[in-house]
Amino acid sequence: MYRFLLTPRWWGINVFVLLAIPFCIFMGSWQLSRFEDRVQDQRDAGEQAAAARTDPARPLRDLLPVDKDTSGKQAVATGRYGRQLLVPGRELNGRHGFYVLTLLRTDGGQALPVVRGWLPGTADPAKAPAAPAGEVTVTGALQVSESPGSDGVSAAGGLPAGQTGAISSASLVNLVPYKVYDAWITLAKADSGMTAVPATAPQGTGLDLKAFQNLGYTGEWFVFAGFVVFMWFRLLRREAEFARDAELGLIPSEGPGGDADQERNGTPEGDPDGPAVRDAAQSPVP
C-alpha cells in the first residue's frame, strides 16, 4: 500500500520535509534565545543600577568609552561650566517638562554634557538657574549618548536657539565650538531646586517591542514546523486511501484524476458522444 513512497514525487516531498522541520526548529530556538538574552539583560541592568547607587564614584576617564557595563556607574569629573542648553519635551513622574543641560569643560579640553536637573513646564531659559561659576567637581550617573527617535527623545528638528532634542555628541557638535564627550552624566543631586533626573538603562537592555517580536517569531517558526508535519501526514493519508481503493478495484490504479474519474461519470476517455449517443445508435429501427 505504501509503495508510492518510493516514487520520485514522494522522494522530493520527504526530502523537503526532512530539511524544513529542523530549519524551523532551529530558527524558533534562535529567536527564543534572543528573547531570553533580552530578559537577562534587563535583570543585569536592574542589578547594575542598584549597585551603582552604592558603588564609589570613579574618574570619568576610567569609565570611557561608555557601554552596557559602565552605563549607570557613578562618575566624577572636574572642570568649568560653559554653555547651557535646554532639552524640551522630557517627562518625569508623569509630568511634562525639560532638562537643563550644561557643558562642563574639563582640563582635557573636551566638554562633558551634564544634566543638572529637570524643571516642569515649557522650556524657557528664564526658568533655568545659572550654572555655578568657577571650577566645580560634579558626580553623577554616566549615560550612553541618546539617539533621536528613541524612547523619550524627540526627533523633531527646527528647535529654537539654545535647545537640543537629543543629548549626544552628534547633536551637540554643531551647537558648541569645542569637542564633546560621547557620553553624558545626570547629577545625583540636582542644582538650585531642580529635580534630579534618574539614570536610565542603555537601549536594547529591556523588554521592549523588539523583545516581544522575538517571542512572537519563536511561536511562528514552531507553528511552521507543525504545519509541515500536518501537511505531510495529510498527503500520506490521501495517497494511502487512493492506493487501498485501487487494490480493492474500486478505482483504476493510474492515479487521481485519471480514467477513474471519467468512468465514474460514465464517459470513457476518447468518446465525446457519451453512453446516451451510443445507445441511441445501437437501438433497432422499428
Disulfide bonds with the S-S distance in Angstrom:
none
